[in-house]
Amino acid sequence: MQLQSGGLLRVVSPGALEKHITEQDKLKAEAQDAARDAFNVVAMTNLAGFIRRQFDMMRNHRNDAVAGWSERLLAAQRAFNGEYDPQKLAEIRKFGGSEVYARIVAMKCRGASSLLRDIYLAPDRAWGIEPAADPDVPPEIIDSIRQLVQAEVQGMAAAGARIDSTMVRDRAEQLMLAARDAAKKRAARQAELTRDRIDEILEEGGYYKAIAEFLVDLPLFPFACIKGPIVRIVPSVTYTGGRAQVSQTPKMFWSRVSPFDLYWTPGVSDIEDAAIIERTRYTRADLNDLLDLPGYNHEAVRAVLMEHGSGGLADNWDSVDAERAAGENRENPVFNRSGLISCLEYHGNIQGLMLLQQGMDPKLIADPLRDYMVQAWLIGRHIIKVQMSPSPRKRHPYFITSFEKVPGTPVGHGLPDILADVAEVCNATLRTLVNNMSIASGPQVVVNDDRLAADEDGEDMYPWKRWHVTSDPMGNNQQVPISFFMPQSNAQELLAVYQKFNDIADDLSAIPRFMAGQGASGGAGRTASGLAMLMGNASKILQTVAANIDRDVFGPSLTGLFDFLMLTDETGLLTGQESVRVMGVNVAVQRETQRARQLEFLQITANPMDAAILGPKGRAAVLREISQTIGIDKELIPDDETAMQNFQAEHMRQLGAEGQGGMQGGGVTGDMGPRTNIAGGSFG
């Protein structure tokens, strides 16, 4: 930075330059907001002005130094990238020390994400469709039972048999119980088919990809968010007779939303009660595609394209955007050479009168004074689309949770918050260690420049060098002109301090290093029982996090998809009596234990007595259930009929082999007594 004053050039430190640039960015944002607000007073509609004021309120609250969390988001990003904040870095450079960074937080975040991926992205899904506990028996089945009972009564009367009302009632109850059992089995099969279909929809809509990105954010930031389902019109290609046919098909999609792009009503304790604004970015090509879609205000879209030309628009500026973009290796949005157009996507309640003024269909507004849950998209001063919320539960499509929840607020704690003090001490210790090792790596030299010869270079050192000196002009030739000494090395003490605080980080985060692929060292990790204790501690924390994800993300998001399918599905796949069952906590608690117990069950029941109880069909059912748990395709296990045929064939083969063995042995029967077959029966 050049500041001219009287023809002189002023040189400032990098930290001061960074601080000056940040202050200039804030002043520019404030001036931009003031100019925009003055313009919007005249140009904006009531709805657009309302959304803009809501955004300003939410942004100011989030950027508040005391109550907000913008600085926490930046601190988490720096910790993950292994970077110091500008002020700390300036102090380190002023001292001239090492800039090494101990990425303890990043290691813990990777370990936590890996553990959660094993739960929610494993082949055996952490959710399912629960059939109705008591499904309704179809009316036609009830009529058939009634007709069958009447026919049996008539047959008995014709045969002259005595008819007892109790006997008739018992017969009807017997048939109804059989019908209910059949209905339960049918509902279970239907639920399994429904689960496979929903899983296919989730796969196509990028749900699991969004979950994978969500699980990276969860331990890192104070909160993480997933959005969906959002319906988009996408091209679908089908091939018929060697020709491709392209059609526009609506599909549901899910995405991860960056915590930097999300704002909500200040003061809410539950995110479901908040109005949400998401900052999104569009290209001109995206806006051009909107001109072909129904439901959008095409005049407003054309006005946006006209006003913003090819330079794009980034007027929804935030003070953290510049540093955030640098941390994400993106272009600073202040320059916006990419020409991206910023949009505010609003989800919340708006008064009906304001919606009528915006041009919404009056048939949708029963009472202008009531508030209605809507979705609206604002670019600049133009509302390009506004619609009623498609959710029958009147809920926005954003699902938020935290690694460590704080009651009374949607903003919780991530690992950077939990490990902030420990990470600070570890970084300071590691910097001191490197500085000490560099200083103590070689001798320090004291040179009396007055005693050096005229052609002697005191800065030049190499082995076997000869130093040329002169006599002391003061006559004190006893003083050595050049002396060496070794600084003390404190590497062992500093390493012990670093290791100790690294162990404290294991305790605070409950994510031991061995869970992230590193060996356990020291303390409880040296023994099998101690290692089991550490794993149990990590499992407990994992259960808490899994419970947060189940309750706040998986359950509501899958229920939202279920609602959409019930409103749009025409195949009859869903009856409405099913329910979504989320099992993330159960998986976290029981996965390894359950697998071990299932394998033990297989081994224990592999005896003739239990085989006789289970039979071929029961054994096949057990194998199917366990094969799913250990990742083997259950289709490899034959159905009940084939299992019975295989069993009978094997039984006959064994009988034939034993008969041949008896004849070859001279027909010895002796005192062997009766023999037991695999089904538990006996034969002589």
C-alpha positions in Angstrom: 0.0 0.0 0.0 1.4 3.4 -1.0 0.5 6.5 1.0 2.1 9.6 -0.5 3.0 12.4 1.8 5.6 15.0 0.7 7.0 12.6 -1.9 7.8 9.9 0.6 6.7 6.3 0.3 5.3 4.7 3.5 5.8 1.0 4.0 3.4 -0.8 6.2 3.4 -4.4 7.6 1.2 -7.1 6.0 -1.0 -7.2 9.1 -1.7 -3.5 9.0 -2.4 -3.8 5.2 -4.9 -6.6 5.8 -6.6 -4.6 8.6 -6.8 -1.5 6.3 -8.3 -3.6 3.5 -10.9 -5.2 5.8 -11.9 -1.7 7.1 -12.3 -0.5 3.5 -14.4 -3.5 2.6 -16.7 -2.7 5.6 -17.0 0.9 4.7 -17.8 0.0 1.1 -20.5 -2.4 2.3 -22.1 0.2 4.5 -22.0 2.8 1.7 -23.5 0.2 -0.7 -26.3 -0.6 1.8 -27.1 3.1 2.3 -27.3 3.8 -1.4 -29.3 0.7 -2.0 -31.8 1.4 0.7 -32.3 5.0 -0.6 -33.0 3.6 -4.0 -35.2 0.8 -2.8 -37.6 3.2 -0.9 -38.9 4.3 -4.3 -38.2 1.4 -6.6 -39.0 -1.7 -4.6 -42.4 -3.3 -4.1 -43.7 -3.8 -0.6 -42.8 -7.5 -0.7 -39.3 -6.9 -2.0 -38.7 -4.2 0.6 -39.9 -6.5 3.3 -37.5 -9.3 2.3 -34.6 -6.8 2.0 -35.3 -5.5 5.5 -35.5 -9.0 6.9 -32.2 -9.8 5.3 -30.5 -6.7 6.7 -31.8 -7.5 10.2 -30.7 -11.2 10.0 -27.3 -10.2 8.6 -26.6 -7.6 11.3 -27.6 -10.0 14.0 -25.3 -12.7 12.6 -22.4 -10.3 12.3 -22.8 -9.0 15.8 -19.6 -9.4 17.8 -21.4 -10.6 20.9 -24.5 -12.4 19.9 -23.6 -13.4 16.3 -21.6 -16.3 14.9 -20.0 -15.0 11.7 -16.5 -14.8 13.3 -17.0 -18.3 14.6 -17.6 -19.5 11.1 -14.4 -17.8 9.9 -12.4 -19.2 12.9 -13.6 -22.7 12.1 -12.6 -22.3 8.4 -9.2 -21.1 9.4 -8.7 -24.0 11.9 -9.6 -26.6 9.2 -7.3 -25.0 6.6 -4.5 -24.6 9.2 -4.3 -20.8 9.1 -3.9 -18.1 11.7 -6.2 -15.2 11.8 -4.6 -12.0 10.3 -4.0 -10.3 13.6 -2.2 -13.4 15.1 -0.2 -13.9 12.0 0.9 -10.3 12.0 2.1 -10.7 15.6 4.0 -13.9 14.7 5.7 -12.2 11.8 6.6 -9.2 13.9 8.4 -11.5 16.3 10.0 -13.3 13.4 9.1 -16.8 14.6 7.9 -20.0 12.9 4.4 -20.0 11.3 3.8 -23.7 11.8 0.3 -24.8 12.6 -0.8 -27.9 14.5 -4.0 -29.1 12.6 -5.5 -30.9 15.6 -9.0 -29.6 14.9 -8.8 -30.7 11.3 -7.7 -34.2 12.3 -10.6 -34.5 14.8 -13.1 -33.2 12.3 -12.0 -35.8 9.7 -12.2 -38.6 12.3 -15.7 -37.5 13.4 -16.9 -37.3 9.8 -15.5 -40.8 9.0 -17.3 -42.3 12.0 -20.6 -40.7 11.0 -20.2 -41.8 7.4 -19.9 -45.4 8.6 -23.4 -44.9 10.1 -25.3 -42.9 7.5 -23.6 -43.8 4.2 -23.2 -47.6 4.8 -24.8 -50.1 2.5 -27.4 -51.0 5.2 -29.3 -47.7 5.4 -29.8 -46.0 8.8 -33.5 -45.6 8.0 -36.5 -47.7 7.0 -40.2 -47.7 6.3 -42.3 -49.1 9.2 -45.5 -50.7 8.1 -48.8 -50.2 10.0 -48.9 -52.1 13.2 -52.5 -53.2 12.6 -53.2 -52.7 8.8 -56.8 -52.6 7.7 -58.2 -55.8 6.2 -59.6 -54.9 2.7 -63.5 -54.8 2.6 -63.6 -57.4 -0.1 -61.7 -59.8 2.1 -64.2 -59.2 5.0 -67.1 -59.8 2.5 -65.5 -63.1 1.4 -65.1 -64.2 5.0 -68.7 -63.4 5.7 -69.8 -65.3 2.6 -67.6 -68.3 3.5 -69.0 -68.5 7.0 -72.6 -68.3 5.7 -71.8 -71.1 3.2 -70.3 -73.3 5.9 -73.4 -72.7 8.1 -75.7 -73.6 5.3 -73.8 -76.7 4.5 -73.9 -77.8 8.2 -77.7 -77.1 8.3 -78.3 -79.1 5.2 -76.3 -82.0 6.7 -78.5 -81.8 9.8 -75.7 -80.9 12.1 -76.3 -78.8 15.2 -75.2 -75.2 14.7 -73.8 -73.4 17.7 -73.5 -69.6 17.7 -70.2 -69.8 19.6 -68.8 -72.2 17.0 -69.8 -69.8 14.2 -68.3 -66.8 16.0 -65.0 -68.7 16.7 -64.9 -69.7 13.0 -65.3 -66.1 11.9 -62.6 -64.9 14.4 -60.3 -67.6 13.1 -60.7 -66.4 9.5 -60.3 -62.7 10.6 -57.1 -63.5 12.4 -55.7 -65.3 9.4 -56.8 -62.3 7.2 -55.0 -59.9 9.6 -51.9 -62.0 9.6 -52.0 -61.9 5.8 -52.5 -58.2 5.8 -49.5 -57.7 8.1 -47.3 -59.8 5.8 -48.6 -57.9 2.8 -47.9 -54.6 4.5 -44.4 -55.7 5.4 -43.7 -56.6 1.8 -45.2 -53.4 0.6 -43.0 -51.4 3.1 -39.9 -53.1 1.8 -40.8 -52.2 -1.8 -41.6 -48.6 -0.7 -38.2 -48.4 1.0 -36.4 -49.5 -2.2 -38.3 -47.0 -4.3 -37.6 -44.1 -1.9 -34.0 -45.1 -1.7 -33.8 -44.9 -5.5 -35.4 -41.4 -5.4 -32.9 -40.3 -2.8 -30.0 -41.7 -4.8 -31.2 -39.9 -8.0 -31.8 -36.7 -6.2 -28.3 -36.5 -4.6 -29.5 -37.0 -1.1 -26.6 -39.1 0.0 -24.1 -36.8 -1.7 -25.6 -33.9 0.2 -25.4 -36.0 3.4 -21.7 -36.7 2.8 -21.0 -32.9 2.5 -23.3 -32.3 5.5 -21.2 -34.7 7.6 -18.1 -32.7 6.7 -19.7 -29.5 8.0 -21.2 -30.9 11.1 -18.1 -31.3 13.3 -16.5 -28.2 11.8 -19.1 -25.4 12.0 -21.5 -24.4 14.8 -24.3 -25.9 12.7 -24.7 -27.8 9.4 -27.6 -27.7 7.0 -29.2 -29.8 4.3 -32.0 -28.6 2.0 -34.7 -30.5 0.2 -36.6 -31.8 -1.4 -36.6 -29.1 -4.1 -38.3 -29.9 -7.4 -36.4 -29.0 -10.5 -37.2 -29.6 -14.2 -34.3 -31.5 -15.7 -33.9 -33.1 -19.1 -34.6 -36.9 -19.2 -33.2 -39.0 -22.1 -34.9 -42.2 -23.3 -33.8 -44.3 -26.3 -36.4 -45.9 -28.6 -35.4 -47.6 -31.8 -31.9 -46.2 -31.8 -33.1 -42.6 -31.3 -32.8 -40.4 -28.3 -35.9 -38.6 -27.0 -35.4 -35.8 -24.6 -38.2 -34.7 -22.3 -38.3 -32.2 -19.4 -39.1 -34.1 -16.2 -39.6 -32.8 -12.7 -37.4 -34.5 -10.1 -36.7 -33.9 -6.4 -33.2 -32.9 -5.3 -31.3 -32.3 -2.1 -28.2 -30.2 -1.4 -25.9 -29.1 1.3 -26.2 -25.4 2.2 -23.1 -23.6 3.4 -23.5 -22.1 6.9 -22.1 -18.9 5.4 -25.1 -18.5 3.1 -27.8 -19.1 5.7 -29.6 -16.4 7.7 -32.7 -16.7 10.0 -34.9 -14.8 12.4 -32.9 -13.6 15.5 -34.2 -14.9 18.8 -35.8 -18.2 17.7 -35.0 -21.3 19.8 -36.1 -23.8 17.1 -35.2 -23.5 13.5 -38.7 -24.7 12.5 -40.1 -21.5 13.9 -37.8 -19.2 12.0 -38.0 -17.4 8.7 -35.1 -18.5 6.5 -33.1 -16.5 3.9 -30.5 -18.3 1.8 -28.1 -16.5 -0.4 -27.8 -18.2 -3.8 -25.9 -17.3 -6.9 -27.0 -17.6 -10.5 -25.4 -17.2 -13.9 -27.0 -15.4 -16.8 -27.5 -18.8 -18.3 -29.5 -19.9 -15.3 -31.8 -16.8 -15.6 -32.2 -17.5 -19.3 -33.5 -21.0 -18.4 -36.1 -19.5 -16.1 -37.7 -17.7 -19.0 -39.0 -21.1 -20.2 -40.4 -22.3 -16.9 -43.9 -21.6 -15.6 -44.5 -19.9 -12.3 -41.7 -17.3 -12.8 -42.3 -13.6 -13.4 -40.7 -13.4 -16.8 -40.9 -9.6 -16.9 -38.9 -9.4 -13.7 -36.4 -11.9 -15.0 -35.9 -9.9 -18.2 -35.6 -6.7 -16.0 -32.8 -8.4 -14.0 -31.0 -9.4 -17.2 -31.4 -5.9 -18.6 -30.3 -4.0 -15.5 -27.3 -6.2 -14.6 -26.0 -6.7 -18.1 -23.0 -9.1 -18.4 -21.3 -7.8 -15.2 -23.4 -9.7 -12.8 -24.7 -8.6 -9.4 -23.3 -9.1 -5.9 -25.3 -6.5 -3.9 -26.1 -8.9 -1.0 -22.7 -8.3 0.3 -21.5 -9.5 3.7 -18.4 -8.4 5.7 -17.1 -12.0 5.9 -17.4 -12.7 2.2 -13.8 -11.7 1.2 -12.1 -13.9 3.8 -14.5 -16.7 3.3 -13.8 -16.7 -0.5 -10.1 -16.8 0.2 -10.5 -19.8 2.5 -12.6 -21.6 -0.1 -10.2 -20.7 -3.0 -12.8 -18.7 -4.8 -12.9 -15.2 -6.3 -13.6 -12.3 -4.0 -17.3 -11.5 -4.6 -16.5 -7.8 -4.3 -14.8 -8.0 -7.7 -17.2 -10.6 -9.2 -15.4 -11.0 -12.5 -17.3 -14.2 -12.9 -20.5 -12.3 -13.4 -22.5 -14.1 -10.8 -25.9 -12.7 -9.9 -26.8 -12.9 -6.2 -30.3 -13.9 -5.1 -32.1 -14.0 -1.8 -34.4 -17.0 -1.4 -36.9 -16.3 1.4 -39.0 -18.9 3.3 -41.4 -17.6 5.9 -44.8 -16.0 6.7 -45.9 -12.9 4.8 -49.2 -11.0 5.1 -51.8 -11.8 2.5 -52.3 -8.1 1.6 -48.6 -7.9 0.6 -49.0 -11.0 -1.5 -52.0 -9.6 -3.3 -50.1 -6.4 -4.0 -47.4 -8.6 -5.5 -49.9 -10.1 -7.9 -50.6 -13.5 -6.3 -53.9 -15.2 -7.3 -56.6 -13.9 -4.9 -58.1 -17.4 -4.8 -55.1 -18.5 -2.7 -55.6 -15.6 -0.2 -58.7 -16.3 1.9 -58.0 -13.5 4.3 -55.7 -10.6 3.4 -54.9 -9.9 7.0 -53.6 -13.4 7.8 -50.0 -14.5 7.2 -49.2 -17.2 4.7 -46.2 -19.5 4.4 -44.5 -18.6 1.1 -41.3 -19.0 -0.9 -40.0 -15.9 -2.7 -36.9 -15.2 -4.8 -35.5 -11.6 -4.8 -32.8 -10.4 -7.2 -31.8 -6.8 -6.7 -35.2 -5.1 -6.4 -37.2 -7.6 -8.4 -39.2 -10.6 -7.1 -38.7 -13.2 -9.9 -41.0 -15.7 -8.2 -43.3 -16.1 -5.2 -45.4 -19.1 -4.4 -47.2 -20.8 -1.5 -45.1 -23.3 0.4 -45.7 -26.8 -1.1 -45.2 -28.5 2.3 -48.5 -29.6 3.8 -46.8 -29.2 7.2 -46.0 -25.5 6.4 -42.3 -26.1 7.0 -39.3 -24.7 5.2 -37.0 -27.2 3.5 -34.0 -26.5 5.6 -32.9 -29.0 8.3 -30.2 -27.9 10.7 -28.4 -29.5 13.6 -25.1 -29.2 15.5 -22.3 -31.5 16.7 -23.0 -30.3 20.2 -26.4 -28.7 20.6 -27.1 -25.8 22.9 -30.6 -25.6 24.3 -32.5 -22.5 23.3 -30.7 -21.7 20.0 -30.2 -23.4 16.7 -26.4 -22.5 16.9 -24.5 -25.1 18.8 -20.8 -26.0 19.1 -18.4 -27.6 16.7 -15.1 -29.1 17.4 -13.2 -25.8 16.8 -15.3 -24.3 19.6 -14.7 -27.2 21.9 -11.0 -27.4 21.2 -10.2 -23.7 20.8 -8.1 -23.4 24.0 -6.3 -26.7 23.5 -5.6 -25.9 19.9 -4.2 -22.5 20.9 -1.8 -24.0 23.5 -0.7 -26.7 21.0 0.0 -24.1 18.3 2.0 -21.9 20.7 3.9 -25.0 22.0 4.7 -26.2 18.5 5.9 -22.7 17.3 8.1 -22.5 20.4 9.4 -26.0 19.7 10.4 -25.1 16.1 11.9 -21.8 17.2 13.9 -23.5 20.0 15.1 -26.3 17.7 16.2 -23.8 15.0 18.1 -21.7 17.6 19.7 -24.7 19.3 20.6 -26.5 16.1 24.0 -24.9 15.9 26.5 -22.7 17.9 25.9 -19.0 18.5 29.0 -16.9 17.6 30.2 -13.8 19.4 32.6 -11.8 17.2 34.5 -8.7 18.3 34.5 -6.7 15.1 37.2 -4.4 16.3 39.7 -7.3 16.5 39.0 -8.7 13.0 41.6 -8.1 10.3 40.7 -5.6 7.5 40.0 -8.4 4.9 38.2 -10.7 7.3 34.4 -11.4 6.9 32.8 -12.1 10.2 29.6 -13.4 8.5 31.4 -16.1 6.6 31.6 -19.5 8.4 32.7 -22.9 7.3 34.7 -25.9 8.7 38.4 -25.4 9.4 38.2 -21.7 8.8 41.2 -19.6 9.9 40.3 -16.3 11.6 42.7 -13.4 11.2 42.5 -10.9 14.0 44.5 -7.9 15.2 45.8 -7.0 18.6 43.5 -5.3 21.1 44.3 -1.6 20.8 43.7 -1.3 24.5 46.3 -3.9 25.2 43.8 -6.5 26.6 44.9 -9.4 24.5 43.5 -11.9 27.0 40.0 -11.5 25.7 39.1 -14.0 23.0 38.1 -12.1 19.8 35.7 -14.9 18.6 33.8 -17.2 21.0 31.2 -19.9 20.5 28.4 -21.2 22.7 25.5 -23.6 22.3 21.9 -22.5 23.3 20.0 -24.8 25.5 17.5 -27.2 23.7 14.1 -27.6 25.4 12.8 -29.9 22.8 12.0 -32.8 25.1 10.0 -30.6 27.6 8.1 -28.9 24.8 7.3 -32.2 23.1 6.0 -33.6 26.4 3.7 -30.5 26.8 2.5 -30.8 23.2 1.8 -34.5 23.7 -0.1 -33.9 26.9 -2.4 -31.3 25.4 -2.9 -33.6 22.4 -4.2 -36.2 24.9 -6.4 -33.6 26.5 -7.9 -32.9 23.0 -8.7 -36.6 22.8 -10.6 -36.4 26.0 -12.5 -33.1 25.2 -13.5 -34.2 21.7 -14.1 -37.9 22.6 -12.6 -38.6 19.1 -9.4 -40.5 20.0 -6.6 -40.5 17.5 -6.9 -44.2 16.8 -10.4 -43.6 15.6 -8.9 -41.5 12.8 -6.4 -44.1 11.8 -3.6 -43.3 14.1 -2.2 -45.6 16.8 -3.2 -45.1 20.4 -0.3 -44.0 22.5 0.1 -43.5 26.2 -2.5 -43.6 29.0 -5.5 -45.9 28.7 -4.8 -46.7 25.0 -1.9 -49.0 25.9 -4.1 -51.8 27.3 -7.0 -53.7 25.8 -9.4 -52.6 28.6 -8.2 -49.0 28.3 -8.7 -49.0 24.6 -12.2 -50.4 25.0 -12.9 -47.7 27.5 -11.8 -45.0 25.0 -13.9 -46.6 22.2 -16.9 -46.7 24.6 -16.4 -43.0 25.4 -16.2 -42.2 21.7 -19.3 -44.3 21.0 -21.3 -42.4 23.6 -20.5 -39.1 22.0 -21.2 -40.6 18.6 -24.6 -41.7 19.9 -25.4 -38.1 21.0 -24.5 -36.7 17.6 -26.4 -39.5 15.8 -29.4 -38.6 17.9 -29.2 -35.0 16.8 -29.0 -36.0 13.2 -31.9 -38.5 13.5 -34.1 -36.0 15.3 -33.3 -32.8 13.3 -32.3 -34.0 9.8 -33.0 -37.5 8.8 -36.4 -37.9 10.4 -37.9 -34.5 9.2 -36.3 -34.6 5.7 -37.5 -38.2 5.0 -40.9 -37.3 6.4 -41.0 -34.3 4.0 -40.2 -36.6 1.1 -43.0 -39.0 2.3 -45.4 -36.1 2.2 -44.4 -35.2 -1.3 -44.8 -38.8 -2.5 -48.2 -39.1 -0.9 -49.4 -35.9 -2.7 -47.9 -36.8 -6.1 -47.6 -40.6 -6.3 -50.2 -42.3 -8.6 -48.8 -45.8 -8.5 -50.5 -46.8 -5.3 -47.1 -47.7 -3.7 -47.9 -45.8 -0.5 -51.1 -46.3 1.5 -50.4 -43.5 4.0 -50.3 -45.8 7.0 -46.5 -46.3 6.8 -44.1 -44.2 8.8 -40.4 -43.4 8.5 -38.2 -45.1 11.0 -34.7 -43.6 11.6 -32.1 -45.9 13.1 -28.9 -43.9 13.2 -28.6 -44.1 17.0 -29.3 -47.8 17.0 -26.7 -48.3 14.3 -24.1 -46.3 16.3 -24.8 -48.3 19.5 -25.4 -51.8 18.1 -23.7 -52.2 14.8 -20.5 -54.0 15.9 -22.2 -55.7 18.8 -25.1 -56.8 16.8 -22.9 -58.3 14.1 -20.9 -60.2 16.6 -24.0 -61.5 18.3 -25.6 -62.6 15.0 -22.5 -64.5 14.0 -22.5 -66.1 17.5 -26.1 -67.0 17.0 -25.3 -68.8 13.7 -22.6 -70.8 15.4 -24.6 -71.7 18.5 -27.7 -72.8 16.5 -25.6 -75.0 14.2 -26.6 -78.2 16.0 -29.2 -80.9 15.3 -31.6 -79.9 18.1 -31.9 -76.2 17.0 -32.0 -77.2 13.4 -35.0 -79.4 14.2 -36.7 -76.4 15.8 -35.9 -73.8 13.1 -36.3 -76.1 10.1 -35.0 -75.3 6.7 -37.3 -72.3 6.3 -36.3 -70.8 9.6 -32.6 -71.3 8.9 -33.0 -69.6 5.5 -34.8 -66.6 7.2 -31.9 -66.2 9.7 -29.3 -66.4 6.9 -31.2 -63.7 4.9 -31.4 -61.3 7.9 -27.7 -61.8 8.8 -26.5 -61.6 5.2 -27.9 -58.0 5.0 -26.1 -57.0 8.1 -22.7 -58.2 7.0 -23.1 -56.8 3.5 -23.9 -60.0 1.5 -26.7 -59.9 -1.1 -29.7 -61.7 0.5 -30.6 -62.9 -3.0 -27.9 -65.5 -2.6 -30.1 -67.3 0.0 -32.7 -69.4 -1.8 -36.4 -69.0 -1.1 -38.3 -71.2 1.4 -39.4 -73.7 -1.2 -36.0 -74.1 -2.7 -34.4 -74.3 0.7 -36.8 -77.2 1.6 -36.0 -79.0 -1.6 -32.3 -78.6 -1.0 -32.7 -79.9 2.5 -34.6 -83.0 1.4 -32.1 -83.8 -1.4 -29.2 -83.5 1.1 -31.0 -85.6 3.6 -31.7 -88.4 1.0 -28.0 -88.2 -0.1 -26.9 -88.7 3.5 -29.2 -91.7 3.9 -27.9 -93.2 0.7 -24.3 -92.7 1.8 -24.9 -94.2 5.2 -26.7 -97.2 3.7 -23.8 -98.0 1.4 -21.4 -97.6 4.4 -23.5 -100.1 6.4 -23.4 -102.7 3.6 -19.6 -102.3 3.1 -19.1 -102.6 6.8 -20.9 -106.0 6.9 -24.2 -104.6 8.2 -22.8 -103.8 11.5 -25.5 -102.1 13.7 -24.2 -103.1 17.0 -24.7 -100.9 20.1 -24.6 -97.5 18.3 -28.3 -97.0 19.1 -30.6 -94.7 17.3 -29.2 -91.9 15.1 -30.5 -88.4 14.8 -30.9 -86.7 11.5 -30.4 -82.9 10.9 -34.0 -82.1 11.4 -34.0 -83.6 14.9 -35.8 -86.9 14.1 -34.4 -90.3 14.8 -34.0 -93.4 12.7 -32.7 -96.8 13.5 
